[in-house]
Amino acid sequence: MSAQGSHEEESPDLPSILEGHEENGLAFDMMQTTFFLSHQTFVSRQKGGMARWKRHFGRLSRNSLQATAYFGILPNWVVELGMQVQL
């Protein structure tokens, strides 16, 4: 199965996309489906000052839309694997 979209469109409604494939013989019970997502948290290094672009990038990443909201899936359907990236 594949689904295509572009960043110029509104965010994809993943549950609707999956339900649309039922006619092709792929049935999904959303209450029994688990989504695995990755998440990166950007942190600053302790020593030395942080470059201006790194501070700006850190603010942008903190204010970005969460993947659950972007894809239209409930947080209790998600297993999120994360890592910290030092700037």
C-alpha positions as a Markdown table, in Angstrom:
| # | Residue | x | y | z |
|---|---|---|---|---|
| 1 | Met | 0.0 | 0.0 | 0.0 |
| 2 | Ser | 1.2 | 3.5 | -0.7 |
| 3 | Ala | -0.2 | 7.0 | -0.2 |
| 4 | Gln | 1.1 | 10.1 | -1.8 |
| 5 | Gly | 0.8 | 13.8 | -1.0 |
| 6 | Ser | 2.8 | 16.9 | -1.0 |
| 7 | His | 3.9 | 19.4 | 1.6 |
| 8 | Glu | 1.8 | 22.0 | -0.2 |
| 9 | Glu | -1.5 | 20.2 | 0.6 |
| 10 | Glu | -3.2 | 20.1 | 4.0 |
| 11 | Ser | -1.9 | 17.4 | 6.4 |
| 12 | Pro | -2.9 | 13.9 | 5.4 |
| 13 | Asp | -5.7 | 12.2 | 7.4 |
| 14 | Leu | -4.1 | 8.8 | 7.9 |
| 15 | Pro | -7.1 | 7.1 | 9.3 |
| 16 | Ser | -9.2 | 8.1 | 6.3 |
| 17 | Ile | -6.4 | 6.9 | 3.9 |
| 18 | Leu | -6.2 | 3.5 | 5.6 |
| 19 | Glu | -10.0 | 3.1 | 5.6 |
| 20 | Gly | -10.0 | 4.0 | 1.9 |
| 21 | His | -8.1 | 0.8 | 1.2 |
| 22 | Glu | -10.8 | -1.5 | 2.7 |
| 23 | Glu | -12.2 | -1.8 | -0.8 |
| 24 | Asn | -8.9 | -3.4 | -1.9 |
| 25 | Gly | -9.2 | -6.1 | 0.8 |
| 26 | Leu | -7.1 | -4.3 | 3.4 |
| 27 | Ala | -9.3 | -3.9 | 6.5 |
| 28 | Phe | -8.0 | -1.8 | 9.4 |
| 29 | Asp | -9.4 | -1.7 | 12.9 |
| 30 | Met | -8.0 | 1.6 | 14.1 |
| 31 | Met | -8.4 | 0.6 | 17.7 |
| 32 | Gln | -6.1 | -2.3 | 17.1 |
| 33 | Thr | -3.6 | -0.4 | 15.0 |
| 34 | Thr | -0.3 | 0.9 | 16.4 |
| 35 | Phe | 1.8 | 3.6 | 14.7 |
| 36 | Phe | 5.6 | 3.8 | 15.3 |
| 37 | Leu | 7.0 | 7.3 | 15.0 |
| 38 | Ser | 10.4 | 8.9 | 15.7 |
| 39 | His | 11.0 | 12.1 | 17.5 |
| 40 | Gln | 14.2 | 14.2 | 17.9 |
| 41 | Thr | 14.8 | 16.7 | 20.6 |
| 42 | Phe | 17.5 | 19.3 | 20.0 |
| 43 | Val | 19.5 | 20.3 | 23.0 |
| 44 | Ser | 22.4 | 22.8 | 23.4 |
| 45 | Arg | 25.9 | 21.8 | 24.5 |
| 46 | Gln | 26.9 | 22.9 | 27.9 |
| 47 | Lys | 30.2 | 24.6 | 27.1 |
| 48 | Gly | 30.5 | 27.6 | 24.8 |
| 49 | Gly | 27.9 | 29.8 | 23.4 |
| 50 | Met | 25.4 | 28.6 | 20.8 |
| 51 | Ala | 25.5 | 30.1 | 17.3 |
| 52 | Arg | 22.5 | 32.2 | 16.4 |
| 53 | Trp | 21.2 | 29.8 | 13.7 |
| 54 | Lys | 21.3 | 26.9 | 16.3 |
| 55 | Arg | 19.2 | 28.9 | 18.8 |
| 56 | His | 16.7 | 29.8 | 15.9 |
| 57 | Phe | 16.6 | 26.1 | 14.8 |
| 58 | Gly | 16.0 | 25.0 | 18.4 |
| 59 | Arg | 13.0 | 27.4 | 18.7 |
| 60 | Leu | 11.6 | 26.3 | 15.4 |
| 61 | Ser | 11.8 | 22.6 | 16.3 |
| 62 | Arg | 10.1 | 23.2 | 19.7 |
| 63 | Asn | 7.2 | 25.0 | 18.0 |
| 64 | Ser | 6.7 | 22.5 | 15.2 |
| 65 | Leu | 3.5 | 20.5 | 14.9 |
| 66 | Gln | 3.6 | 17.1 | 16.5 |
| 67 | Ala | 3.4 | 14.1 | 14.1 |
| 68 | Thr | 0.2 | 12.8 | 15.7 |
| 69 | Ala | -1.6 | 16.1 | 14.9 |
| 70 | Tyr | -0.1 | 16.3 | 11.4 |
| 71 | Phe | -1.2 | 12.8 | 10.5 |
| 72 | Gly | -4.5 | 12.9 | 12.3 |
| 73 | Ile | -3.9 | 10.0 | 14.6 |
| 74 | Leu | -4.6 | 9.8 | 18.3 |
| 75 | Pro | -1.7 | 9.8 | 20.7 |
| 76 | Asn | -2.8 | 6.5 | 22.3 |
| 77 | Trp | -2.3 | 4.8 | 18.9 |
| 78 | Val | 1.4 | 5.8 | 18.9 |
| 79 | Val | 4.7 | 4.3 | 20.1 |
| 80 | Glu | 7.2 | 7.1 | 19.9 |
| 81 | Leu | 10.9 | 6.4 | 19.8 |
| 82 | Gly | 13.0 | 9.5 | 20.5 |
| 83 | Met | 16.6 | 10.7 | 20.7 |
| 84 | Gln | 18.4 | 13.9 | 21.7 |
| 85 | Val | 20.6 | 15.7 | 19.2 |
| 86 | Gln | 23.2 | 18.1 | 20.5 |
| 87 | Leu | 23.5 | 21.4 | 18.7 |
